[in-house]
Amino acid sequence: MVEHHTVLARQAVDALIGDSSGFYIDGTFGRGGHARLILERLSEKGRLLVIDKDPEAIAVARRDFIDDKRIIIQQGSFAEIASYANALGKVGGVQGVLLDLGVSSPQLDDAGRGFSFLKDGPLDMRMNPEQGLSARQWLAAAGEEEIANVIYKYGEERFSRRMARAIVRYRAEHEIRSTLQLAEIITDANPAWEKHKHPATRVFQAIRIHINNELGDLETALDQVLEVLAINGRMVIISFHSLEDRIVKRFIQAKVKGDDYPVSVPVMHAQLKPRLKSRGKALKVEAEEIARNSRARSAVMRVAEKIA
């Protein structure tokens, strides 16, 4: 099993923490890499709400932080962050929110979770195995066009229709139950293998994003994050996929710009009612961290501060 490395750990926490006595939210607990660093920076008055869909991640949080009164643990999606903050009376009073998007190394490395095309396991892919359709169930029921659209939209795979056709043809005679089954179907249907990339990479990514509604949850969460933040509170978001980063980038740009007036209308920037201030440029992982953890190579971190 690959050791779990928290990506951009120090940089994210440095950007997040402004008040050691503040209230913070880690919307993607994972295995607690960021949460541990945040708690190191908090005083006895500081508080940290950690959220994760994955029951295994929540079990780790409850085991490792059972005696720390500063931490509040919530199983669920960060797409419900406003509801969780509201229950704690913290809407408009959160000093920082951290989202570390995508799948974690422990999820990838556990063959039983079905995220990896490198190990044989049940074709599941759910962040929370207790909710929603598994990848196996979805592939058994979805139409060819729907499968092709998911692969193209979320995997940016140019051979999506060819791959969807291969899946439907195969399932007409055999149920697709395992990760290696699906990987073999996609590999055989892929006419142009990319150097240093498994032929099924984009397909597994696309199905995982679809099954877990990852982009939909992100879009839902961003407006909520803005509302729960206090003035001068910060959002710190780490993306691993261009589609995720595009959503984050456009959201920040829109809130930095403010109201959308025609170019011909002469207004001061303040009159546009901007709500965010971007804190520096997008930060990418340095070569030293990539050498330790190759999965970090696509990570991009964006930071914005609420101003209104």
N, C-alpha and C positions, 0 to 999 in steps of 0.2 A: 504493500500500500504506500502511495506517495504521501509524504509528510505534508500536513496542511500548513500553508504559509498565508498569512493575512496580507493582502495586497495593499500597498500604499498606507500601511498602518500608521506610522508616525506622522506622515504628511496629512492624513485625513484627520487625525485627532488634534494635531496642531491647529489646523484650520477651523475645527469645530469648537473647541473649548475657549470661551472668553471669560467666563465667570465660574470659579471652582464651586460656588454654592448654588449654581443654576440647575435647571431641570432640562435634561437632554433625552433624546429618543434615538435608539439604534433600531432602525426598522428591519434589519436583516441580521439577526444575531449570529447565524451560522454555527460556528464552534467557539464564538466569544472572543476572537482575536482583538477586534476593535473595542468591544465592551470592556475587556480587562484594562486596556490602556486608558480608556475614558475614566474608569473608576480610580485608577492611579492618580488622576488629575483632579478628582472631585474631593471636596472637603466632606466632613460629616453631615453638613447641611445639603450637599448636592444630592440629586436624584437622577436615576437613569431608568427609563422604560425600555425594555428590550422586547422585540416582536419577531416572530418567525412562524411561517406556515408549517414547517417540518416538525412533527412530534419528537423526532430524535434530537433535534437542536434544542427544543424546549426542555427535554429531559436532561441534557447537558447543563443548561442554564440553571435548572432547579437543583441539580446535584452540586455544581461548582459554587453557586452563590447562595446556598441555603441560609448562611449566617450573616449575609451582608444586607443590612436594613436599608441601604441606599438604592437597591435595585428592585424593580417591579417587572414581573415576567408575564407576557401575554402571548398565547398562541393565536395566530391569525395572520391576515394579510396587511401589509402596510397601506393597502388601498382603503383600509378602515381607520387610518391613523387619527382622523378628526374625532371619530366616535370614542376611541380609546383616550384621547387627550381630554375630551369633554367629560368623560366619566371621572376623570381625576381633577377636574376643574382647572385645566391648564391650557385651554384654547386661548391663544394670544399671549401665552406666558412661557413658551418653550424657548430656551436659549440656543438650541441647535438640534438639527435632525440629520442623521447619517443614513444613507442608503447605499449598500454595496450589492449591486444587482447581479443577476445570473445565478448559476448553479455553483455550489461549493465543492471543493476537492473531496471531502468525505462522501458527498452524494455521488460524484463521478466514480469514485474508487470502489464503492459498494455495488457489486454486480447485481445484487438483489433489488436495487432501486431501478435498474433498467435505463440509466442515462447514457451508458457508454457502449460504443460499438466495438470496443476492443476485448470485452469480456462477455461470456454468455450468461444471460440472466433473463428473468421474466420481463416482458416489454411493458413496463409501467410508466416511468418518467414523471410521476406526480410528485410535486414538492410535499404535498400532504397525501399520503397513500390512502387516507380514510375519506377523501372527498373527491367527487367528480369522476369522469371517465378516465381510465388508463389509456395509454397509447395503443395497447392491444385492442381494447374495446372500440376506440375511435376508428382505427384502421379497418376493423371488421365491418363497420357500419357506414362509413363515409363514402360518398360517391367519388368517382374518378376525378371529376372537375374540382370538387372541394379539396381533395388531397393535393392535386396539382397546384391549386391556388395557394394553399398553405405553404407548400414547399417553395414556391416562387416568392411569395410575399415575405416570409420570415427567414427563409434560407438564402434568398437571392440566387437560386439555383436555375441556370438557364435550361437545363434538361428536365425541368419539373414535370412536364407533360409525359415525357418518355418514362420517367420513373413512376409516376402515378399509374400509368398504363401497366407497367410491369407488376406493381403491387396488386392491382385488381385482377390481373391475369393469374397471378400465383394464388391469391386467396380463393379463387374459384374452385381450386382443388385441395388446398391445404390452409389450415388456420395459421396465421402468423402470430406466434406466441412468444418468440425469444428475440433478443437483441441481435444475435449473430444471424438468425434467419433473415431479419430485415436488412442487416448490413450486406448480406450476400446478394439479396435481390437488387439492392441499390447499386452495388458494385458491378454486377453484371449488366445493369441498365445504363451505366455511366460510360459514355464513349470517349471521354477526354479527362483522364486522371491528372490532377494537378500535382506538381512535384512537392514532396514533403507534406501532402495532405491526403488523408484517407478519403476515398471516393464517397463515403456516406456521411462525412462531417456535416455538410450543410443540411442534409435531410433530418438527421437526428436533432440538430439545433432547432430547425423549423418546427418539428413536431413537438419538442419540449416547450418551446415558446407558446405554441398554440394551446397545448393541453393545460398549461398553467396560467394562461391569459396574462403573460408577463408584460407585454406592452400595454395592454388595456389597464392593468393594475397600476402601471407606472403613470399613465396619463391621468387616471383617476386620483392618484396620490399627490401629484404635484400641486394642484390647486389647494388641496387640503393641508399640505406642508406649509404653504404660504400663510394660510389662515391660522394655523396653530403656533407659528413662530411669533415671538415677541419682537418689538422693534429692536433692530441691531442683532437679532438672532440670525443664525446662518444655516443654510442647507448645504450639505456636502454629499455629492453623488458620484459614485464610481461605476462606470459602465464598462462592459466587456464586448459590446456588440455595436456596430455602427448605427443600427436602427434605434437602440436605446439612447445612445449618445445624441443622435439627431433630435429625438424628442426632448431631451433635457436641454440641449443647446437652444432650440427654438423657444422653449418655454422661458428660459432665462432672458433671452434676447427680447421677447415680447414684453416681459414685465419690467425690464430695464428701460425699454422705449416708452411704455405707458400707453395712454389712449391713442387710437389710430385716427389721426386727422389727415385730410388731404394735404399733399405737399404744398399746395398753393395758399393754405391758411397760415397766416403768421402768428405762431404761438411760441411762448417760452417753454423750455424743456419742463420746468416745474409745473406748468399748466397741463401738461400731458399726464400728470399724476403717476409717475413711475413708482413701482412698488419694490423693486429689487435693485441692488447695486452689485455688479459682477466683481468678484474678488480675484483679480489676476487672470492669467490665461489658463486654458485647459492644461492640466498637468499629466504627463505620460510617465511611464515607468522607466527608470534608468537601467542601463545594461547590467549593472551589478545585481539588481533584483531579478531581472529576467534570467540571469545565469543560475540563480538559486531556485527560480520557479518559472518554468517556461510558460505556464498558463497565464502569467501576468502580462505577457507581451502586448496584449491588445487593450489593456486597461487605460481608461481616461477618467481623470477626476476633475469635476467642475464645482466651483464654490460661489455662492451668491449670498448677499446679506439683505435682510428685509429693511426697507427704509420707510415704508408707509403701509 
